[in-house]
Amino acid sequence: MKIVITGSIAFDYLMQFPGRFRDHLIEGKLDQISVSFLVENLTRQRGGSGANIAFSLALLGERPILMGTVGSDFGEYRAWLDRHGVDTSAVIEIEDVYTASFFANTDAENNQIGSFYTGAMAYAKNYALADVLDHMPDFVTVSPNDPTAMSQLAEECHKKGVPFMFDPSQQVIWLDAEPLIHGTERCTMLIVNEYEWEMIAKKTGLTRDKLVQAGKTLIITHGGDGSHIYAGGEHYVIPVFPVEKIVEPTGVGDAYRAGLLKGIASDFGWELCGQIGSLAAVYVLEQNGTQNHSYTVPEFVRRFRTAFDDDGALDAWLKEA
């Protein structure tokens, strides 16, 4: 299955605050915030929603095509992705700008405050799938990116008849009702977390029932409470996979999406797709950074079977490994 992952490609600057953010916020004064958090450490990691999804999907045995725009500082990052099985031929380098950067501060309760510098990502709107691919793919993800680029990609997929996953995620804050409705009307499936879904519903007036009745698949992740998949008139409740040690939550949702996409590429049912996503997410949660985890397909299958029953479906992966 030819899968194109579109979305941000960035460097992540991850910080750890040993206290709790809420202890330093004054009720009734949230409209006048002026706070500074003394962090214990800072690490620079490879990240970006598009790159993170592609990286984990490649670990699962696929050869995803990553599409996005990067800066002149991307050379080492490109080599890293190529080495791990990601096809970066559709990644366009923009001279004289830097690759986008995400700055995240996480407290002792795993709450997170983040800021994003767009950099080269702002140029993504200048490129369409047809500009960088010889043939249209079987499936596309429209993940957080330049807002105009996201709408253009959704429209291109719609006109070309290419099914796609609309994954606005962090961009839900900045997108108004029109692009959100545009994406959800044209997508095959919508994936967001619980808070993002509430924001979309508030901005657009969309309801879960309306989306499901329109034939869309709706996937809502609920952090430590697992995820819910609404598809084909069915509601699948996916539990979290048992975690050995929680280290850092950044990128967990991206890995979940990669697992879900691997299940879709394998033509599995929704429950199994969600369970694969659940385990893929845990590998990131147990590491500091969004692309520092590793596993072979047989290792993934063995661990999967310690908590979930695939009824032998994953044997097909082992034959391909």
C-alpha positions as CSV (number, residue, x, y, z in Angstrom):
1,M,0.0,0.0,0.0
2,K,1.4,3.4,-1.1
3,I,1.0,5.7,1.9
4,V,2.0,9.4,1.8
5,I,2.4,11.2,5.1
6,T,2.1,14.9,4.9
7,G,2.7,17.1,7.9
8,S,5.3,19.0,9.9
9,I,8.9,18.1,9.9
10,A,10.7,19.7,12.8
11,F,13.2,19.7,15.6
12,D,11.8,19.3,19.1
13,Y,13.4,21.1,22.0
14,L,12.0,19.2,25.0
15,M,12.2,20.5,28.6
16,Q,11.3,19.0,31.9
17,F,9.8,21.1,34.8
18,P,10.0,19.3,38.1
19,G,7.0,21.0,39.6
20,R,3.4,21.4,38.6
21,F,2.2,24.2,36.2
22,R,-1.0,24.6,38.1
23,D,0.8,25.6,41.3
24,H,2.0,28.7,39.6
25,L,-1.2,29.9,37.9
26,I,-3.4,32.2,39.9
27,E,-7.2,31.8,39.6
28,G,-8.8,34.9,38.2
29,K,-5.5,36.1,36.7
30,L,-5.2,33.9,33.7
31,D,-5.7,36.8,31.4
32,Q,-2.5,38.4,32.7
33,I,-0.1,35.5,32.8
34,S,3.6,36.2,33.2
35,V,5.4,33.1,34.4
36,S,8.8,31.5,34.0
37,F,9.6,27.9,34.7
38,L,13.1,26.8,35.7
39,V,13.6,23.5,33.9
40,E,15.9,20.7,34.8
41,N,17.1,19.7,31.4
42,L,16.8,20.4,27.7
43,T,17.2,18.0,24.8
44,R,17.1,18.6,21.0
45,Q,15.2,15.8,19.2
46,R,14.1,15.0,15.7
47,G,10.3,15.5,15.4
48,G,7.3,17.0,13.6
49,S,4.0,15.2,13.3
50,G,4.6,14.0,9.7
51,A,8.1,12.8,10.3
52,N,7.1,11.1,13.6
53,I,4.3,9.2,12.0
54,A,6.5,8.1,9.0
55,F,9.3,7.0,11.3
56,S,7.1,4.6,13.4
57,L,5.3,3.4,10.3
58,A,8.6,2.5,8.8
59,L,9.5,0.5,12.0
60,L,6.4,-1.5,11.4
61,G,7.6,-2.6,8.0
62,E,6.0,-0.1,5.7
63,R,7.8,2.3,3.3
64,P,5.9,5.5,3.8
65,I,6.6,8.6,1.6
66,L,7.1,11.7,3.7
67,M,6.0,15.0,2.1
68,G,6.8,18.3,3.6
69,T,9.1,21.3,3.5
70,V,12.4,21.7,5.5
71,G,15.2,24.1,5.9
72,S,18.9,24.1,5.0
73,D,19.7,22.4,8.3
74,F,17.9,19.1,7.3
75,G,20.7,17.1,5.9
76,E,21.5,14.9,8.9
77,Y,17.8,14.5,9.7
78,R,17.1,13.3,6.1
79,A,19.9,10.7,6.4
80,W,18.4,9.5,9.7
81,L,14.9,9.0,8.1
82,D,16.3,7.3,5.0
83,R,18.3,5.0,7.1
84,H,15.2,3.9,9.0
85,G,13.1,3.1,6.0
86,V,11.3,6.4,5.3
87,D,11.1,7.6,1.7
88,T,12.1,11.3,1.8
89,S,12.1,11.9,-2.0
90,A,9.0,14.1,-1.5
91,V,10.6,16.3,1.1
92,I,11.5,19.7,-0.4
93,E,14.4,21.7,1.0
94,I,14.0,25.5,1.2
95,E,17.2,27.5,1.2
96,D,17.9,30.4,3.6
97,V,15.4,29.3,6.3
98,Y,15.6,26.8,9.1
99,T,13.5,23.7,9.7
100,A,10.4,24.2,11.9
101,S,11.0,23.9,15.6
102,F,8.8,22.8,18.5
103,F,9.5,24.0,22.1
104,A,7.8,21.9,24.7
105,N,7.9,22.1,28.5
106,T,6.4,19.2,30.4
107,D,5.6,19.2,34.2
108,A,5.6,16.5,36.8
109,E,2.0,15.6,36.0
110,N,2.8,15.2,32.2
111,N,1.0,18.5,31.4
112,Q,2.6,20.3,28.5
113,I,3.0,23.9,27.3
114,G,4.4,24.2,23.8
115,S,5.3,26.7,21.2
116,F,5.9,26.1,17.5
117,Y,8.2,28.1,15.1
118,T,7.0,27.4,11.5
119,G,10.2,28.1,9.6
120,A,10.4,26.2,6.3
121,M,6.9,24.7,7.0
122,A,5.4,28.0,5.8
123,Y,6.4,27.0,2.3
124,A,4.4,23.8,2.3
125,K,1.4,25.5,0.7
126,N,3.5,25.9,-2.5
127,Y,3.5,22.2,-3.3
128,A,0.8,19.7,-4.2
129,L,1.0,15.9,-4.3
130,A,1.1,16.0,-8.1
131,D,4.3,18.2,-7.9
132,V,6.3,15.6,-6.0
133,L,4.8,12.2,-6.9
134,D,4.8,10.3,-10.2
135,H,1.4,8.6,-9.3
136,M,-1.3,9.3,-6.8
137,P,-0.9,7.1,-3.6
138,D,-3.4,4.7,-2.1
139,F,-3.8,6.7,1.1
140,V,-2.7,10.1,2.5
141,T,-2.6,11.6,5.9
142,V,-3.2,15.3,6.2
143,S,-1.4,16.0,9.5
144,P,-0.5,19.3,11.2
145,N,1.2,21.6,8.7
146,D,0.8,25.0,7.2
147,P,-3.0,25.6,7.4
148,T,-3.3,26.6,3.7
149,A,-1.3,23.5,2.7
150,M,-3.6,21.3,4.8
151,S,-6.7,22.6,3.0
152,Q,-5.1,22.4,-0.4
153,L,-4.0,18.8,0.2
154,A,-7.5,17.8,1.4
155,E,-9.0,19.4,-1.7
156,E,-6.5,17.6,-4.0
157,C,-7.2,14.2,-2.4
158,H,-10.9,14.8,-2.7
159,K,-10.7,15.7,-6.4
160,K,-8.4,12.8,-7.2
161,G,-10.5,10.3,-5.3
162,V,-7.6,9.5,-2.8
163,P,-8.9,8.5,0.6
164,F,-7.2,10.4,3.4
165,M,-7.0,10.8,7.2
166,F,-7.7,14.4,8.4
167,D,-5.5,14.9,11.4
168,P,-5.6,18.6,12.4
169,S,-4.4,17.9,15.9
170,Q,-2.3,20.9,17.2
171,Q,-3.6,23.1,14.4
172,V,-7.2,22.9,15.8
173,I,-6.3,25.9,17.9
174,W,-5.5,28.1,14.9
175,L,-8.0,26.8,12.3
176,D,-11.4,28.5,12.2
177,A,-14.6,26.7,11.3
178,E,-14.2,26.9,7.6
179,P,-11.0,24.8,7.1
180,L,-12.1,22.4,9.8
181,I,-15.4,21.8,8.0
182,H,-13.7,21.6,4.7
183,G,-11.3,18.9,5.9
184,T,-14.0,16.8,7.7
185,E,-16.4,16.9,4.8
186,R,-13.8,15.6,2.4
187,C,-11.8,13.1,4.5
188,T,-12.4,9.4,4.9
189,M,-11.5,9.6,8.6
190,L,-11.0,12.2,11.2
191,I,-8.5,11.6,14.1
192,V,-8.1,14.0,17.1
193,N,-7.8,13.8,20.9
194,E,-10.7,14.4,23.2
195,Y,-9.9,18.1,23.8
196,E,-9.4,18.8,20.1
197,W,-12.7,17.1,19.3
198,E,-14.5,19.3,21.8
199,M,-12.9,22.4,20.2
200,I,-13.9,21.3,16.7
201,A,-17.5,20.6,17.8
202,K,-17.6,24.1,19.4
203,K,-16.2,25.9,16.4
204,T,-18.2,24.0,13.7
205,G,-21.3,22.7,15.3
206,L,-20.4,19.2,14.1
207,T,-21.5,16.3,16.2
208,R,-20.3,12.7,16.3
209,D,-23.6,11.5,15.0
210,K,-23.5,13.8,12.0
211,L,-20.0,12.6,11.0
212,V,-20.8,8.9,11.5
213,Q,-24.1,9.3,9.5
214,A,-22.1,10.9,6.7
215,G,-20.0,7.7,6.5
216,K,-16.9,9.1,8.1
217,T,-14.7,7.2,10.6
218,L,-14.1,9.2,13.7
219,I,-11.2,8.3,16.0
220,I,-10.8,10.1,19.3
221,T,-7.9,9.4,21.6
222,H,-8.3,9.8,25.4
223,G,-4.8,9.7,26.7
224,G,-4.5,7.2,29.6
225,D,-8.1,6.1,29.0
226,G,-7.4,4.7,25.6
227,S,-9.2,5.6,22.4
228,H,-12.6,5.3,20.8
229,I,-13.2,4.4,17.1
230,Y,-16.6,5.1,15.5
231,A,-16.8,3.4,12.2
232,G,-19.5,1.7,10.1
233,G,-22.1,2.1,12.8
234,E,-19.9,0.4,15.4
235,H,-18.2,1.9,18.4
236,Y,-14.8,0.3,19.4
237,V,-13.3,1.0,22.8
238,I,-9.5,0.5,22.6
239,P,-7.7,0.2,26.0
240,V,-4.2,1.5,26.5
241,F,-1.4,-1.1,26.3
242,P,0.3,-1.7,29.7
243,V,3.2,0.7,30.1
244,E,6.5,-0.3,31.7
245,K,7.6,3.2,32.5
246,I,6.2,6.6,31.5
247,V,9.0,8.9,30.5
248,E,7.7,11.6,28.1
249,P,4.4,12.0,26.3
250,T,5.5,14.0,23.2
251,G,4.8,12.1,20.0
252,V,2.6,9.4,21.5
253,G,-0.3,10.4,19.4
254,D,1.8,10.3,16.2
255,A,2.9,6.7,17.0
256,Y,-0.7,5.7,17.6
257,R,-1.5,7.0,14.1
258,A,1.3,5.0,12.6
259,G,0.1,1.8,14.3
260,L,-3.4,2.5,13.1
261,L,-2.2,3.1,9.5
262,K,-0.2,-0.2,9.6
263,G,-3.4,-2.0,10.5
264,I,-5.3,-0.3,7.7
265,A,-2.5,-1.2,5.2
266,S,-2.8,-4.8,6.5
267,D,-6.6,-4.7,5.9
268,F,-7.3,-5.5,9.6
269,G,-10.6,-4.7,11.4
270,W,-10.9,-1.5,13.4
271,E,-10.4,-3.1,16.8
272,L,-7.1,-4.7,15.8
273,C,-6.0,-1.5,14.1
274,G,-6.6,0.5,17.3
275,Q,-4.8,-2.1,19.5
276,I,-1.8,-1.9,17.2
277,G,-1.9,1.9,17.6
278,S,-2.1,1.4,21.3
279,L,1.1,-0.5,21.5
280,A,3.0,1.7,19.0
281,A,2.1,4.7,21.2
282,V,3.6,3.0,24.3
283,Y,7.0,2.6,22.7
284,V,7.2,6.4,22.4
285,L,5.8,7.0,25.9
286,E,8.6,4.9,27.4
287,Q,11.4,7.0,25.8
288,N,12.5,10.7,25.8
289,G,11.9,12.0,22.3
290,T,9.6,11.1,19.5
291,Q,12.0,9.0,17.4
292,N,14.3,7.3,19.9
293,H,12.3,4.1,20.2
294,S,13.2,1.0,18.2
295,Y,11.9,-2.6,17.7
296,T,11.7,-5.2,15.0
297,V,8.4,-6.5,13.7
298,P,8.8,-9.9,15.5
299,E,9.6,-8.0,18.7
300,F,6.5,-5.9,18.3
301,V,4.3,-9.0,17.6
302,R,5.6,-10.8,20.7
303,R,4.9,-7.8,23.0
304,F,1.5,-7.2,21.4
305,R,0.5,-10.8,22.3
306,T,1.3,-10.3,25.9
307,A,-1.8,-8.1,26.3
308,F,-4.0,-8.4,23.1
309,D,-5.2,-11.4,21.1
310,D,-4.8,-11.0,17.3
311,D,-6.2,-14.5,16.6
312,G,-3.1,-15.1,14.4
313,A,-3.6,-12.1,12.1
314,L,-0.1,-10.8,12.8
315,D,1.4,-14.0,11.5
316,A,1.3,-12.4,8.1
317,W,3.7,-9.7,9.3
318,L,6.2,-12.4,10.6
319,K,6.2,-14.0,7.2
320,E,7.2,-10.7,5.6
321,A,9.8,-9.8,8.2
